[in-house]
Amino acid sequence: MNPLFNFDKSYELFVKNNWDSMYVAVDLHDTIIYPTDTVRDVPFLFYPYAMETLQLLSKLPFIKLILFTGSNKEHRTEFTDMCVKHGIHFRYINENPECEKSRPTADFTVKFYYNVLLDDRGGFEGHTDWKVLYNWITKTWAEQL
């Protein structure tokens, strides 16, 4: 899967509709970090370019990162605390309270709103796609970084 498809499409809509924010939901295991059951010595081993890409996204004022994970609260807290030390800022975890909960064509009381989802179960490949995304971000938003 091309990781830029979602970003290209969402960015076009973001510009066209003059939106204030772009919401990027990012899965944790097998997407940002290697599965913890296979890497026991390092609790949070990032895929290549994952940390750098998330740092860039955190610098962009219109990007709002949402951590999308089934991890327990202790694991989430440990991970997000470590991220803050590295300049990665998730605005929310498994929610997006900024968007309307319901409207005539949508019900976000059971599913939170996002523009882009990066998830291994959706075809995102942690080994390769972070670098592709990093390069696109540095090219597309160079002036804003």
Buried (B, 14 or more C-beta within 10 A) or exposed (E): EEBBEBBBEBBEEBEEEEEEBBBBBBBBBBBBBBEBEEEEEEEBBBBEBBBBBBBBBBBBEEBBBBBBBEBEEEBBEBBBEEBEEBEBBBBBBEBBEBBEEEEEEEEBEEEBBBBBBBBBEEEBBBEEBBBBBBEBBEEBBEEEE
